[in-house]
Amino acid sequence: MVYESSYESGRRPFLPDVNRGLWSQPTQFIYAGLSIAFKFDMFSISWYFLDQASSLIYILPLHFICLALYIVPLMVIQAFLGQFSSSGFISFFRLTPLFKGIGYLSLALNVVILTYYSVFATIPLAYFFASMHPTLPWGCEGFKKWAHLANEEEQTNLCQMRFPNITEDDNATDSYVDFVNHHIPSVMYFKTFFSNQELFVSSDTEFFMSWQLIICDLFVWCIIAFFYYKCRSIEKFGVCLRYAMWIMLSLLVLFLIRFSFLDGAGHVFSKIFAIHPREFVNGILASPMYTLTSFGPGWGLFITLASFNKFNADIVKSTWMISFGQVFIMTGLTALSVFSEAHFGHITEGNYYTSVDHHWLLFLSSGSVMANMSGANFWSMLFYFMLFLSSLVLMILQLYSILTSVFDEFVGLRDRKFEVGLGLITALCFISLYFTSNDGVVYFTALTSDASITQTILNLLLILIVCWIYGRERLQRDIEFMVEQKFSTWKVNILRFGAPLAMLLILLIFLMVSFYEHLLSTWVIKLFAVIFIGLPWIFVPGYAVFCVWQTTGSIKTRLKRCCRPTDWYPVVAEDRQRYEEAMGNLDITHQLNEITEEVM
């Protein structure tokens, strides 16, 4: 028997959602996979390891090693699970019902990540609107209008290095600024959102919410709600996604070309092939962190995206195309940060006691890079529009993944899809307002590191479930039946033996980062992490106990039944019939089960 029926196991049968839709073209899955690479939360914590230009050259070869070692095999497995089952990240666990609690854990993880991920759309939107001013607020001319609001320490900035008399501070002389840590005006401008309170330092500050960020955050969620109202079908969303990806990729290439002509860019090219032990270590530590970007925020997004494929789509070819495209995108985004850093280093070059205090290179600090370009407003608007659109697309993808998985699992909610979606968007909008505060925009990185730990553990569990409990032979059999081509044993063995070692290394790195982040974070962030990331782990053993209790038979029989596939078949009737015939499963029970589902 290929699979066990729900009626035999005593559990509720799986009823596929016939109205969930499919990608109208196979390339739309590729576009969706490429958009995952615009995942910016890694850039907010990986700057610990990527502070030199030469680290970039070490990331590329290490990333290609990671592609072969575990990224592509794991992406193929996730794509198989979604495409074969036509289900999201909860319902596909009918492969091994005992572990279905992981699906509910993933649901909680995805929701909490979506709340703080709005930061990456809100901040670029605020800077986009600020770029519409006749003079850029963080340019040296625009800086004069609000420089008096900064405190005494922040009077030493990059604008003063070019124009020492920009303020009336007598201490702002060339001889003085050579011995200080210079501040970047675009970062200082961000502090004006919070009444110039000190940010990005481990010091107690008064809790403050920025009205500018609140407005932008509400605007972001209103856009998402409007898009959900207009494009609830995956077919329409796929069309919009294609155009959005071409815009994002075009802008990325444009800025790569433009940033390569910045002052200090030559230093990057001259240093990029130099061998430095410290940068090599940085590359080793940063590369696994960036590779986690391949699977998007949260967990199970790639599974859900693949569930919209037609049953016989070539997931192996699509996955390799997505992987190489993601390498280009992540390398391009990293290169933008490296060029920005080199630009600031070029300004202070030759001053031994001078450094530049830059933060969030890709978001905040890059504003001052563009302030010195010809047509600064135009470049700044384009740059922050690219960041805003990239984050918005990924948030919508994550939202669709959550809702699709919920509707796949809970049949009773399918008739109220719009109401459920609008309610979730409203709740996410309300919670995300906390991340418009000074505490939220600084310490959310602790949640990012915690979420990355959970993602890595879930990937390890997925390898255990699919490659060991479900089994290598059955996995190969199903993939070969679905894609109608041979799937070699060595590919599965790489995932069974090589990938867990890489995952353990990634887990160790994120444990260290998370420990450091929580030392600096506030009690609210710690409480947030415990409630929304820690406590949901109860679902895993809790549902396992519930599953065993609900199944009939002795304890040993129940455990075996809970680990066997239940209702594991293609949802399309023709594909399901071919699958049963190919596997030699013509049991009348399953035919009756199919008739019952059609009647319901």
N, C-alpha and C positions, 0 to 999 in steps of 0.2 A: 504494500500500500504506500503510495507516494506521500499522501498527507492524511491527517486525521480530521474528521468532520467535527464541528462544534457540538453537534447533537450527540456524538459519541463521547465527548469529553465532559459534557454537562455545562459548557459555557455558552454565553450569548454568541450567536453566529455573526460573522462579519457580513455586512451588507454594503457593497460598493456604491459609491456616489456616482450615478450615471451622468450627472450634470456638472462634474468638476472641470471638464474641458481638457484639451490637449494643445501643445504648441502647434500653431498653424504651419510652421516650417521647422525643419531640424536645426537650422542655424540659430533659432531663437534660444535654444538650450545653451548653445555656445556663447551667445551674447550674455545670457544670464550668468553663466559661469565666469566669464571675464569680468563682469561688474563686481564680483565678489572681491577681486584683487584691490579695489579701491576701499580697503578696510583700514581706517586710519587709527584705530585704537592702539595698534602695535607701534605706531610712530610716537605715541605719547609716553611709552615706557621704554622703547628700545634705544632711545638716545643715550642711555647709560653705556651702551656697548658700541655705539656708532658715533664717535666724536672725532674721527679722523678720516680724511678723504681716502686714504689707501685701504680702509676697511672695505670699501665698495668692491674692489677687485677680488677680495677673498670670499665675499658673499656669493658671487655668481657661481664659481665652480662647486662650492659647498651646496648651493641650492640645487644644482643639477644632480649632485649625488643624492640629495634628499628626495628629488623627484623619482629617481629609480628605486630608492630604498623603501620608501613608504608612501609618498604623496600620491603618485599615480595609482599604485595598487589599492590604496585605501579609497581613493576617489572612484575607481572602477567598482569596488565592492559597494560603496554607498549608492552609486548610480544604478547598479544592478538591483539593489534592494528596493529603490524607489520605482524603477521602471518595471520590474517583474511584478511587483505587488500593486502598482498604481495607487500607492498610499503614502501618506506623510510619515513624519518621524515617530508617530505613536502607533498607528495601526500596522505598520510593517512588522512589528514585534510578534505578530502571530506566527512568525518563523520559529520563535521559541517563547511561548507565552509566559514562561516563568520570569522573564526579564522585562516584561512590559512596563514595569515601574520606571525603567530608564526613560521611557517615552514621556511620562508625566514629569519626571525630573527635568528633562530637556525643555518641556513646555514652560516650567517656572524659570529656567535659566534664560530662555529666549526672550521672555517677557521683561525680565529685569535688565537684560542687556539693551533692549530696545529703548528703555526709559533713559539711560544715561548716554546712549549713542546719539541722541538728538543734539548733544553738545557739538558734534562735528558738522551739523547742518546749521545750528543756531549762530555760532561764532562767525563762520564765513558769511552768513547772511547779514550780520551786523556790520562787518567790514565792507561788504558789498555796497550797502546803503551809504556808509561813510565815504566810500570812494566816489560817490556822486557829488561831493562838495567841490566847489571850484578849485580849492587847494586841498590836497590830501592832509588830513589832520596829523598824520605821522611823518609828513615831509618836514624838512627843516623850516620852510616858510610857515606852514600850517602849525608847526610846533610852537611858534612864538605866541599864538593866541591862547594857549592853555598851559604854557610852561610855568607860569607863576603858581599854578595849582599843585605842582609837584613839590615834594619836600626837599630839604637841603641835600640829602644824599643823592637823590635822583637828578640833581642839576648837572651831574657829570654824565654826558651822553654823547652819542656819536655825532650829533649835530654840532656840539661844541668843539669837537675835534676839527671840523671843517670851518666853523665860524666861532672862534673863541669868545666873541663879544655878543653872542646871541641873547644873553641875559645880563642883568645888572649885578650878578654875583661876582664880587671882587676876587673870590677864590678860584673862579673858573678860568684859569690861565693854562697856557701850554705846559708849563713846568709842573703844574699841579695834576693835570689830567693824566700825565704819563705814569702816575703811581696809583691809579684807581681802576676799579672794575667798571667799565663803561656800560651804560644801559642803552637799550635799543628803543627808539621813540615809538615804534609800532607796538612794542610790549608795554611801554609806559602808557600809551593810549588805552590799552585794554584795562589798565588799572584805574583809569578814570571812570570806568563803568561801576566801580566799587568804591567811590569816593577816595581814590588813591591809596587804598589800604595795601599793605605789603602782601604780595602773592608769591607763590612758588618757594616759600621758605617755611621752615618749621618753627613758626612763632604763633602765639595766640593772638587772633584778631577778632574784632567784633563781627558777628554774623550779619551779612549784608546781601540783599538781593538786588540785582541790576534790572532796572526797569527797561533798559534797552534790550537786554537778553530775554526778558519776559515777553516783550512784544514779539521779538523774532521767533521765540519758541512757539508761541501761540500761532504765529503765521505759518510756521513749518507744519504743525499738526493740522491746520486748516487746509493747507495744500494737500496733505496726505488724505484727509477726509474727502475733499472734493474729488481727488483722483480715484479713490475707492468707490465713490458714488457713480462716477462716469465710466470707469474701466474695471468692473468687477469680474468680467470674464478674462481668462488667461490668454485668450486669443488677442483681444484688444491690448492687453498689457504687453504682450510679446512684441507687437508693432511699435508701441511707444518705447519699449526697451531698446529696440534696434536703433532708432534714431538717437536716443539719449547716449548710447554707447559710442556711436560715431562722433557725436559732439565731444564727449569726454576724451576719447582717444585723440581726436584732432587737436584739442586744446593741450593735451599732455605733450604731444610731439612739438607743438608750437613753442611751449615754454621750455622744453628741453633745448631747443635750438637757441632761444633767446637767452636763457640763463648761461649757456655755454660761452657767451660773449661778455659776461660780467667781469668786472675787475676781480682778479684772483682766480678766475677759471683756469688760466694757464697753469697755476700752481697745482690744481687738481690733476690735470693731464700729465704734468711732469712727475707727480708723486704717486699716481694711481698704480704704476707697476713696480714701485719700490717695495722692498721686502723689509717689514718691521715686525719683530716678534709681538709687540704689544697689539698692533692692529690685526695681526693674524689671530690672536686670541679673541679680540673683539669680534672678528668675523665669525669665528666658530660659535661664539655665544649668541650673536645676533641672528645668524642664519636659521637655526631651528625656530626662533621666535617668529621670523618673517614667514616661514613655511606654514605655520598654523593659519596664516591669513588665507591660504588656499581654500579653506572650508567655510569662510565667512564668519560673521558674528554668531554667537550662540552655538548650537549643535543641531545637526539634522537638516540644515538649509539645502545642502547639495542633494540629499535624499529626496526632499520634496520637489526640488526643481526637476530632477530626473523622472519623477512620477508623472510629469506632464508629457513625457516622450511617448511616441508610439511604441508598441511592444517590441518590435524587431529593430529598433534604432541601434546603430553601431556605437555603443557607449565607449568602446576602447579607443576608437579613432577620435571621437569627440572629446574624450578626457585628455588625450595627449595634446590636442589643439588648445584646449582650455589651459592646460598646465603651462605650455610654452608661452601662451599669451599672457598669463598671469605673471610669469617671470619678467617679461618685458615691462608690464605695468608697474610691478613692485620695484623693479630696478630703476625705472624712470622716476617714480616718486622719491625713491631714496636719493637718486642723483640730484633732484631739485634741492633736497635738504643739504646735500654735500656742497653744491655750488653756493648755496646761501651761506653756509658756514665759512667757506673759503673766502667769500666776499667780505665778511666781517673780519676775518683774520687778515685780509689784505689791507684793510683800513688801519689796523694797529700794528702792521708789520714793522719791525725795527725797534719797537718800544718794548724792552725786556719786561718791564713791570706793568705792562698794559694787557688787559684781557677784555673780552666782550661777554657780557652776561646775557646769553640768548636762551630763549625758552620756546618750545613748540615751534621748531624751525619751519615746519611746513605751513603752519597756520598764522602764528603771531609775528615771528621775526621776519618772515619773507615780505611782509608789508613794507618794511624799511628798505629792502633790497629794490623793490619796484619804485620806491619814492624817488630814486635818482635816475630813473629811465626817462627818456623822451616820451611824452604822452603818458605820464605816470598814472593818471586817473584811468585811462583806457586799459592799460595793462593790469592795474589792480582790480578793476571790475571783472575782467576776463578771468583772472586767476582765482578770485574768490567765488566767482560763479561756477568754475570747474569744481572746486572743493564742495560747494553747496550742492550742486547737481549730483555729484558722485555719492555724497552721503545720503541725499534724499532718495536716490534710486535704491541704494542698499537697504535703507529703512523700509521702503515699500516692499522690496523682495522679502525681507524678514517678516513683515506684517502678513503678507500673503502666505508665507510658509506656516506661520502660526495658525492662521484662520483655516487654511486648507487641512492641516493636520487635525484640528479640533473638529471640523465638519466630517472628516473621514471617520473619526472615532465615535463621535456622539451624533447618532442618527436624528435624534429629536431636534437638533439645532439647525438642520439643513433647510427647513422651511422659513427660518428667521435669520438668514445669512447677513442681510444688510443691517438689521438691528444689532446683532451680535458684534459685527465688525465695527459699527459706529460706537457701540458701548466700550469696546476694547480701546479704540482710538482715544475716546474721551478719558478713560482711566489712565492710559499711558501719558496723555498730555498733562493731566493733573500731577502725576508722580514726577514727571520730568521737570516740573518747575523748580524742584529742589536743586537741580543741576544748573540753574541760572544764578545760584548764589556763589559767593567767594569760596565757600567750603566745597560746593559741588563741582565747580570747574577745576579745582586743584586736586582734590583727593579721590575723584572717581577712578583714577588709575589703579587704586587698590582693588576696586571691583573688577577692573579689567584683568588684573593678574589672577584674582580668585576664579573668574570665569574661565580663564585659560587653563588653570589647573583642572577644573571640572571637565572642560573639553578634552583634555589629554587623557584623563582617566576614562571617560566615556569611549574614546577611540580604542583604548586598550580593551575595554569590555566588549566592544563591537568585534574586535579581532577574535577574542575568546569565543564569543557566541557563534559567529559565522564560520570561522575556520576550524574550530575544534568541536563545538557542540553540534552545530548543524553538519559540519564535516566537509573535508576537502573534496571528496568524490561527488557528493550531492551538489556542492557549490559549482564545481566545474560542469557537471551535467546540466544544471539549470542555465548557467551562462551560455554554454554552447548551444542549448536549445533556443534560447532567446535571440542571440545575435547570429546564429546559424554559421558559426565559424569556431575553429578549435581554440581552446583556452589552455595554454600549457600549464603543466604541473608546477614548473619552477616559479611561475608568477605567483601562484598561491603560496608556495613555500617561502618566498621572499616576505610576503605579508605575515605568514605564520611565525617566522623566526627572526627576520631582520627588523621589521617594523617595530616590534615591542621594545627592542633595545634602544632605537632612536626615540621612541615615545618616553622611555624612562629618563633619557637625557633631557628631553624637553621638560618633563615634569620636574626634574631637579632644578633646572634654571628658573622656572616659574615659582617654585617654592621659595627660592632665595629672593626673587623680586617681590613676591607677595609679602614675605616677612619684613622686608625693608619698607614697603609701601604702608603697611599697617602700623609700623612704628611711628609714622608721621601723620596718619589719617585721624579724623575726628571720631568721636564715639558714635555719631550718627551713621557714618560709613561702616563702622564695625558692626553695628546693629543691623544695618541694611544687608551686609554680607552674610550674617548668621541667619537672618530670616529668609532671605530670597535665594541664597546660594547654598548655605549649609543645611538648613532644615529639610529642603526638598529631597535630600538623600534618603529620608525616611520612607519615601515612596518605593524605593527599590526593594528592600526586604519586606516592607509592608504588603506590597502587591504580590510578592512571591508567596507569602503565607496565605493571602486571600485566594490566589490561584490554586494552590494545593488544596485548600479547604473546599473550594467550589467543585473540584474534580472528583469523580467517583472512583472507587476501588481502594486497595490497600495503600499505605504510605509509599511503598516502593513503586507501585503501579501509578500512583498519582504523580510522583516526581518524574517518572518516565514520560507520562502523557504531557506534562507541563513543559517538558523540554523538546517534545516532538512538534513538527510543524502542524498548525491547525488552520484549516481553510487556506492553505498556502497554494495558490494557483493564480493564473492570469485571470483578470476580471472579465475580459472580452470572451464571449461564449465560444467563438471559433478557436481562439488561441487556447482556451481552457480544454476544449475537446481534443485538440491536437496534442496538448501536453499530457492528458490522461492516456491517450492512445499510444503516444511515444513511450511513456513510462510503464505501459502495460496495466493501467489502473482503470478497469471498467466496472467497478463495483456499483451495484444498483443504488446503494445508499447515497452516493454522491450525485447520481442523476436525479434522485428524488429531492435532494437538497437544492439542486439548481432550479427545479420546478417550483419549489416552495419560495425561493427568493424572487423568482419572476412574478409569482402571484402577489407577493407582498409589495 
